[in-house]
Amino acid sequence: MEKKRRRRFLVLLIIIGVCFIFFKRSMSLPREVQPLWEKTLEGDVEEMGILAGDSLVLWNGNILSFYDKKGQLMVEQDHSLERLKAYFGQEWVYLYDKDLKRIYTYSKKGQPGKTLTVPGDLFALKEQNGRALLHIRQENGEVLYMADSQGALLSLFETEHFILDYEVAADDDFVVAELSNQASGYRTTLFKNDGDFSREEFPMEVAMALGRHKNQVYMLTEKKLYALGEGQIQSVEVPLVSDVLMKEDGIYLLHSGILSKYNFKLDLAKKEVVPANVLKLQDLGQAVYSYGQADMVGNLLGPWEFSVRFPQTADRVLLSKDLLIRCQGRKIYAYGLKRRLPWFMEEGLQEIEETKEMT
């Protein structure tokens, strides 16, 4: 009798282990949104970001505050009366001083890093492949710089026109889209540097986003989705989108409450109406989420899709793999995203507990 119970217990463990591996590899489990903590701040939040490791960073125009995922204040950096603007990457926070043309950097733990000096006005800043990319405006045009680990700036691309978007793998491997306005009308020009420099022009269209997959370059405009590679250009007409997300399994477009997924051959693979008022898409590993000021929908286009509606509209919303942050005035609400097991797994775990009690 004792051996049968132990054997049953081991079999159940194996079954649940196999199920966990299956779900981890093939699909995302549904999640429950659980309140973690809330805080009332002394000042208004101008900007906020979630860095790697779920560090929450708040900027109120004077003080940069770093919190861990439990809501504990780790450190504050005081920049009162300096009139700075905050930018957030995956690993670093950047505070830009327009008057001094300086960028102060802080790690996800709030420790000071290198100070960058910029030759112009900073228009945009984002991190790609572990490097900070600076879009700078100067009197005679615009320049895209890449910052190295020592704080030096390397010029990647210069133009007399307007830089729209860019994807940078290395200093000799990148694509840039620019907008020019000529007598014949406006146009987007796509520049590609992968050892050889090439360009393609798209009259009367404005690039909204760029992406890369293997040897292909993908460009979204207000009219079409393009695939460029090996001397060929493919395109498909698309509606005006509110957000775009490129993953390893395809390209996701959110437009007028509808989510469309295209494969890398630009075939429409899936399409569904999103059951909520959402504006943004978020890549959470094997699942796609969308959110707005009052709604969130998880596991879009997949099994166990779920939605959450919050009682109040938020001024700002941030979403990471395990953390949802909502800001309403001077209140910060943090929620955890806990995986919810399917019913048969729950029953399996309950049966194991009963078996353990019997033994």
Phi, psi and omega in degrees: 000318180295320180294322179297318179296317180294319179296318178298318179298316180293319179298317178297320177299317180295317180299314181292324177298317177296319178298317179299316180297318180299312183290327179293322184274328191254333185199165181264140178284153173295160183229154173254135178269114184242129177300134178254306181197166175215153181220148171253123185267160179280332181229172179287151177269120176274317180215155175208157181206156173249121180263178178304140183083010178063034170283127178263129181238129180242138177235122181252014181097344179230320186235135176259117185246132181248125179240147172276178185292346177269001179087009179276131178291123180269312182196156174232145176240120186266121175231044182300141174067018181258350178054062182258159175242137185260140172232146184237131172254201175276326185245339189226156171248142183235126176249120187258126175257105184293325182291316182269354182057046180234152175234120176267134183246146178222139179286174181293345175265000178089011180274138181296143176243209180291148172260125182261142174251125186252137181271061181151197179263127179287121179261322180205154178212132175208159179260137173220130179053040175079005180239144176277131178247126185246122175264109188248136173257132178235176184298324185256014178150205182230151183225140173255120180248153170241130180269135176269181185293342179264359178094001177281149182253130178250124179285124179260321188206136178231144180207155173274355185254208186247124176284130182260309181202168184200152173227120187237119173266323179201175182292345177241021181211093183201164172230144180223137174249133178233158179244131177233152179237111183241179182299329181278356180121177181277158179202153171261135174242128180256121178254136179232128177237106175230038188109317171250143182261127180224165181212149175224142182248144182228090183297142174060033175222152180239121178293134179251332181198150176238152175206164179225144174214116185056239183262008182260147172248135180242134180229131176254128172245184179286356182238324189217162169248126185248149169235125183236128178181145177054042176075007181241149176233122174248155179206157174217139180287138180223155175286170177293125188259156174263337176199156180223145180220127177252125178238178180293340183255003178153187183244126183252129179239129177254122184210123175052043179077013180239136176252123178243137178245127177249141172279179187280000170264004179071024171275141176286111185271318181212158179201137177205155174279128180279124186279050181190168177267094185234155182232339186238151173249147180223132177271115178245056178079252182268007181227153175249128177246157172225152182207159175222203183284340181226355186229155172216138178232132182244158178058043180298140180062016181230182177288155175058042174296142180216159180223154180226132174244127181269152186292336182230153177281135181263150175286320180220147179224137174231146181222131173233190185300320184234009188219134174239126180242131177235133180245124177232103184063241178258015179255135175245127178243128179247136180232143174265150178250094184267131178295135178251124183285147172298162187300322184289331176288319178300316179295323178296318178294321179296322180293323178297317180298320179294323179295319180298321181293324180291329180273000000 
